[in-house]
Amino acid sequence: MKITNPYALLQQHFCFGCSAKNPIGLQLNFNLEGDKVVSYWTPDERYQGFHGVLHGGIQATLLDEVAGWVVQVICRTSGVTSEMKVQYHKPVHTHEKNLRIEAEIIGYRNRLVDIEARLFNESGNLCSMAVVTYYLFSEEVAKEKFHYPGADSFGLDQ
């Protein structure tokens, strides 16, 4: 099920991960598949580290961004990354198409949520993964300070 990006309506929305207005950004779109948030993305040479290989920092950004959308859509609030541990398993080549990035909740601890995010190449091989811990804001704080539009703004029947 396609997730609507309600932040796209804000003039100042230039998120490196998900804004279509950011010409150098990743411009990710998201879907909800069961209890996972999923995105597909095709890299190019602008995002390489070593020749023809997707930069590890871009991989980490992809993993963090999809985890952030888990916070928005599934946790129904906003938050900030508190900790992130990335493991790189295989190189991702910049000529590959339709990388799959997915994330799901693996646990809660008070105001913290642990999310596992995974990046797969076009052949379905796990290339990198992260456990991302987010500090969750109350919905009131999320709305007041971080423009959180409310759970019903993502175009999903939850």
HELIX and SHEET records of a PDB file:
HELIX    1   1 PRO A    6  LEU A    9  5                                   4    
HELIX    2   2 GLU A   45  TYR A   47  5                                   3    
HELIX    3   3 GLY A   56  VAL A   73  1                                  18    
HELIX    4   4 GLU A  139  PHE A  146  1                                   8    
HELIX    5   5 ALA A  151  PHE A  154  5                                   4    
SHEET    1   A 7 LYS A   2  ILE A   3  0                                        
SHEET    2   A 7 PHE A  30  GLU A  33 -1                                        
SHEET    3   A 7 LYS A  36  TRP A  41 -1                                        
SHEET    4   A 7 LEU A  99  ARG A 109 -1                                        
SHEET    5   A 7 LEU A 112  PHE A 120 -1                                        
SHEET    6   A 7 LEU A 126  LEU A 136 -1                                        
SHEET    7   A 7 GLY A  79  TYR A  88 -1                                        
END                                                                             
